[in-house]
């Protein structure tokens, strides 16, 4: 038989399967009135510490849950359970980010009556930015010791987030970190970013961040009511 | 860092499309890569080379088409192409009217554009 060559126009999104599952998760979360927050940052920026502190502030008035993404170990989930919150650990065994299908696998365990679901992504300022998890809000954290040149070096994380949380701000007096420069450059990438200056050690900025989350929950629920 | 898992998803689509078209072989794979997709072309290429062995695309050539990052202003319609996103002077404000309402219209996606097959 004669071999025939032909060209096949495909135009299919390689990230399409992730986007589809993320869309299903987003729909379910909205139906249940749960505000999911995806936290992105480099390792050691203080995602778990921030969650411990805002968890303690919010837990008396809201039902909270935390999904912990790590390459290995249950350590972060255990820290969250210690403050009395339910936590589900996803270990990616080498994968550098969470994907929507990983969330889908444990989604049945998440109570439908939660108010906030925090998703702590794998510590990595690059890859998690490319994967929608169906979250309602994306936070990017940047800690003062990491340096003030990061937004333009890792633009996708800042471009796809709605909130920038500067962490470890109690260290500002000891480090050459130009807060104005960071905020200026972050806003050049994404003019809609809301910026919070925080410290899990001194508690700076945490009440403001919690008030923002409460207002967002209220607004989203009134929109979907 | 996750090019291999993207290539695995790419091959799921390749095999599905090739089967549907009754292909015996896939000889060329054309993928469009947004500059902001997070994909490193060299890593994607080497992941493709190792993944293709034993598949219907065993002998296929991979062509990567890089797609520039493009913004369009929602206020005035002005379009800009970001030459280099790490450029120190780059700002996402509209250079024509100064608006903050710049919408990213190209450069984030990763698409399988076309296949060349033998039937």
Interface residues (C-beta under 8 A of the other chain):
Chain A: X3 X4 X5 X6 X7 X8 X9 X10 X11 X12 X13 X14 X15 X17 X95 X96 X97 X124 X126 X127 X129 X130 X152 X153 X155 X156 X159 X188 X189 X190 X191 X192
Chain B: X1 X2 X5 X6 X9 X10 X12 X13 X17 X18 X21 X23 X24 X27 X31 X36 X37 X38 X85 X86 X88 X90 X91 X92 X93 X100 X102 X104 X108 X109 X110 X111 X112 X113 X114 X115 X116 X117 X118 X119
